[in-house]
């Protein structure tokens, strides 16, 4: 167990150090989210009506959740790369904890997610976002975001090990993640969606997570969203962590 | 570092591994004594890499057993990993980390402290002539530098047994020579090395024992000299001035050999009974019948000849050639 913890931290540290050397990745975590905030706030925002909220208040929780979902792409791409370049073989020939490669990878996403969330919050505050709840509630919201981001990284870890190239990681990943984030309450009220999409959006975990953040940051209605967000996070880890570990074994045995 | 007991460093018994319908390993038995280099020689797809992956615990065999330093590759996998180093076909280094960061990470994953791992990393960078590049990201390294860093990573924990899977494939001649010298240095310190290669000169230079493997089967084993001797003795090779003289030359030289001389592409090959005096005798016999000689040489069989004789196809044949030969 101690081995798992130290090895996980070593692998996570490796992934974070890598970021410094791959500035194009860092741009994905920093500049790109800011562009999206400005795009939605000033281009689309005027045309979207969000009863009870200013659009910027409404937008920030949604766009942070979307960014955190895409943050896991670092895991998917990184693992894919490690398999193709033979690094997984090296790790597996070392007397290290077997689970640490995946656990370290997903853990390092928490670091990048914290970074992109901070940048988005600062951008949001600059353009007019305000917390309307207590400090503790705001903190709880941040906790839920990081928990959900961590669990979603396991889904992307599975994806990264399943497909053969970084190009397919990107295309398959986009096809999976885009509808999940856009067909939710992240950018528009669910009630404004047409029949069919509306029902999908209501049960979409992204809606539940976004609504839980709106509750914790803006004092919106709860409807068990906070509990729902925690349960969904645990379910996603529970399903995709074993799947990812299985895919890791198979990928390494190729 | 070296094992002092007489126990073999590597023992392989009847290892079988299938990938779908393909028998990648078809009952291989192998023994490597400690402190020596065992060269595993075979064409692409012969099963060399599969065997290395079984021995380094990356892959489970379907049947058979294998031990490294007496540790079973399945039951004692954890303890075994403490004793081995692996440098694979790809230089398995993190391109976004520097040379020193790569080695430090590997050292820490072996359980060393950060300070210990860093000190060992510096020592290895010096040994492998990478000091100048130690704080540059590995993606800026040349192919030869990456292989050296990969080999250094395999040596972080001073493993008594080292597995090198085609360590010089794709390297330029100068990098190959320097890597060979480094491997020889390790062996001199007592490390046991299992080396796979498709280069005969590499096996000839580095290996104490060679195992020739093809289609997942061990087809010959011995020292380079033993393998060459099994092909018979010295061979005289004669290139004639005029190809039209071939028949006359064959008649003139037949008495020097137990087997009829062969002729391929204008090159006449005669297996001679004894080395001494055979060049002089051949020249005399040919000049007696008035045949002009362009070039004449006496040579021992090379491992290329060994390979051709045992596998029925040339050494670096790709798949198409193998099909033609089959």
Interface residues (C-beta under 8 A of the other chain):
Chain A: X3 X6 X7 X10 X14 X17 X18 X21 X22 X85 X86 X87 X89 X90 X91 X92 X93 X94 X95 X96 X252 X253
Chain B: X53 X56 X57 X58 X59 X78 X79 X81 X82 X84 X86 X88 X89 X90 X91 X92 X93 X94 X95 X96 X97 X101 X105 X106 X108 X109 X110 X111 X137 X139 X153
